[in-house]
Amino acid sequence: MAAPKGATAFKGGATRRPLQWLKVKVAMTPVHIKTTLDGRKVEVIGGYVCLDGQPEADALVVLDEHPNRQAILRAVPKATHVAGRIPLTMPEVSVAQAALRRATDRFDGTPQAVSERLRRAVWQKVFADGAE
């Protein structure tokens, strides 16, 4: 069975869809983090760090744990974390982490939210077990 358009196929037939495919609706005001040099807004919207309204990441990665940290530090010397492909400085990380925490602290009992939490838990287990 082929992976849907835009999805990543893994061994054993599993597929992973990009974040843009998520249909979870969250009524939340965007929290502005910064504006990029080319004028695009970086915001936290509904538990995701978004670049121009498109989900980029759902978690922040400490730069020390990133495989390409040297190149990131050459481009943005004050970066301490990354959200997807967006480097963030410590003040930006503080705002982003607080907004992400507020978004995840709310409990949504709708069937869609429960399904999304279950899907994330399954993927975390699959990757923790060494899925390729």
One Martini backbone bead per residue (centre of mass of N, CA, C, O) as a GRO file, in nm:
protein
  132
    1MET     BB    1   0.095   0.038   0.025
    2ALA     BB    2   0.070   0.359  -0.032
    3ALA     BB    3   0.143   0.662   0.044
    4PRO     BB    4   0.025   0.941   0.096
    5LYS     BB    5   0.028   1.244   0.002
    6GLY     BB    6   0.306   1.371   0.196
    7ALA     BB    7   0.401   1.110   0.311
    8THR     BB    8   0.579   0.888   0.518
    9ALA     BB    9   0.752   0.594   0.465
   10PHE     BB   10   0.776   0.280   0.627
   11LYS     BB   11   0.854   0.010   0.750
   12GLY     BB   12   0.566  -0.201   0.735
   13GLY     BB   13   0.359   0.049   0.626
   14ALA     BB   14   0.409   0.294   0.771
   15THR     BB   15   0.284   0.628   0.835
   16ARG     BB   16   0.364   0.988   0.806
   17ARG     BB   17   0.226   1.286   0.864
   18PRO     BB   18   0.225   1.596   0.839
   19LEU     BB   19   0.126   1.861   1.032
   20GLN     BB   20  -0.069   1.989   0.810
   21TRP     BB   21  -0.291   1.743   0.845
   22LEU     BB   22  -0.408   1.848   1.083
   23LYS     BB   23  -0.759   1.871   1.228
   24VAL     BB   24  -0.717   2.028   1.480
   25LYS     BB   25  -0.926   2.233   1.671
   26VAL     BB   26  -0.819   2.555   1.804
   27ALA     BB   27  -0.927   2.803   2.024
   28MET     BB   28  -0.662   3.029   1.968
   29THR     BB   29  -0.443   3.261   2.036
   30PRO     BB   30  -0.180   3.393   1.913
   31VAL     BB   31   0.174   3.378   1.988
   32HIS     BB   32   0.422   3.596   1.968
   33ILE     BB   33   0.773   3.565   1.902
   34LYS     BB   34   0.854   3.648   1.594
   35THR     BB   35   1.034   3.804   1.324
   36THR     BB   36   1.163   3.756   1.043
   37LEU     BB   37   1.371   3.888   0.806
   38ASP     BB   38   1.127   3.826   0.580
   39GLY     BB   39   0.839   3.879   0.765
   40ARG     BB   40   0.772   3.633   0.924
   41LYS     BB   41   0.569   3.470   1.150
   42VAL     BB   42   0.623   3.361   1.485
   43GLU     BB   43   0.404   3.119   1.637
   44VAL     BB   44   0.169   3.013   1.880
   45ILE     BB   45  -0.065   2.749   1.779
   46GLY     BB   46  -0.215   2.509   1.940
   47GLY     BB   47   0.081   2.364   2.016
   48TYR     BB   48   0.234   2.526   1.780
   49VAL     BB   49   0.494   2.612   1.588
   50CYS     BB   50   0.463   2.885   1.363
   51LEU     BB   51   0.499   2.967   1.009
   52ASP     BB   52   0.277   3.153   0.876
   53GLY     BB   53   0.051   2.936   1.008
   54GLN     BB   54   0.248   2.691   0.988
   55PRO     BB   55   0.339   2.407   1.104
   56GLU     BB   56   0.664   2.314   1.256
   57ALA     BB   57   0.623   2.250   1.579
   58ASP     BB   58   0.571   2.077   1.915
   59ALA     BB   59   0.879   2.133   1.992
   60LEU     BB   60   1.169   2.195   2.172
   61VAL     BB   61   1.521   2.210   2.092
   62VAL     BB   62   1.813   2.169   2.209
   63LEU     BB   63   2.107   2.253   2.067
   64ASP     BB   64   2.287   2.022   2.195
   65GLU     BB   65   2.083   1.795   2.042
   66HIS     BB   66   2.162   1.895   1.766
   67PRO     BB   67   2.320   1.788   1.471
   68ASN     BB   68   2.339   2.117   1.351
   69ARG     BB   69   2.465   2.331   1.560
   70GLN     BB   70   2.704   2.474   1.418
   71ALA     BB   71   2.545   2.606   1.185
   72ILE     BB   72   2.343   2.757   1.362
   73LEU     BB   73   2.558   2.926   1.523
   74ARG     BB   74   2.667   3.076   1.275
   75ALA     BB   75   2.388   3.213   1.202
   76VAL     BB   76   2.292   3.200   1.532
   77PRO     BB   77   2.467   3.271   1.811
   78LYS     BB   78   2.205   3.300   2.029
   79ALA     BB   79   2.113   3.021   2.010
   80THR     BB   80   1.933   2.751   2.209
   81HIS     BB   81   1.697   2.674   2.008
   82VAL     BB   82   1.461   2.464   1.824
   83ALA     BB   83   1.181   2.488   1.577
   84GLY     BB   84   1.265   2.299   1.367
   85ARG     BB   85   1.388   2.563   1.149
   86ILE     BB   86   1.383   2.752   1.416
   87PRO     BB   87   1.566   2.979   1.569
   88LEU     BB   88   1.619   3.041   1.928
   89THR     BB   89   1.619   3.240   2.187
   90MET     BB   90   1.576   3.266   2.517
   91PRO     BB   91   1.333   3.467   2.516
   92GLU     BB   92   1.172   3.308   2.298
   93VAL     BB   93   1.156   3.042   2.452
   94SER     BB   94   0.997   3.141   2.694
   95VAL     BB   95   0.741   3.215   2.537
   96ALA     BB   96   0.696   2.946   2.387
   97GLN     BB   97   0.685   2.755   2.633
   98ALA     BB   98   0.443   2.890   2.770
   99ALA     BB   99   0.244   2.850   2.533
  100LEU     BB  100   0.268   2.541   2.512
  101ARG     BB  101   0.181   2.481   2.801
  102ARG     BB  102  -0.100   2.609   2.787
  103ALA     BB  103  -0.203   2.424   2.556
  104THR     BB  104  -0.147   2.141   2.719
  105ASP     BB  105  -0.309   2.195   2.994
  106ARG     BB  106  -0.549   2.153   2.844
  107PHE     BB  107  -0.855   1.972   2.851
  108ASP     BB  108  -0.976   1.768   2.583
  109GLY     BB  109  -1.274   1.551   2.543
  110THR     BB  110  -1.283   1.513   2.261
  111PRO     BB  111  -1.255   1.279   2.018
  112GLN     BB  112  -1.029   1.423   1.861
  113ALA     BB  113  -0.833   1.469   2.101
  114VAL     BB  114  -0.806   1.178   2.188
  115SER     BB  115  -0.699   1.074   1.917
  116GLU     BB  116  -0.446   1.255   1.910
  117ARG     BB  117  -0.315   1.152   2.173
  118LEU     BB  118  -0.297   0.857   2.082
  119ARG     BB  119  -0.128   0.899   1.828
  120ARG     BB  120   0.119   1.022   1.975
  121ALA     BB  121   0.176   0.785   2.165
  122VAL     BB  122   0.229   0.575   1.946
  123TRP     BB  123   0.466   0.726   1.805
  124GLN     BB  124   0.651   0.740   2.050
  125LYS     BB  125   0.674   0.433   2.082
  126VAL     BB  126   0.781   0.361   1.803
  127PHE     BB  127   1.042   0.544   1.822
  128ALA     BB  128   1.150   0.422   2.089
  129ASP     BB  129   1.173   0.124   1.947
  130GLY     BB  130   1.307   0.191   1.644
  131ALA     BB  131   1.194   0.328   1.409
  132GLU     BB  132   1.260   0.398   1.048
   0.00000   0.00000   0.00000
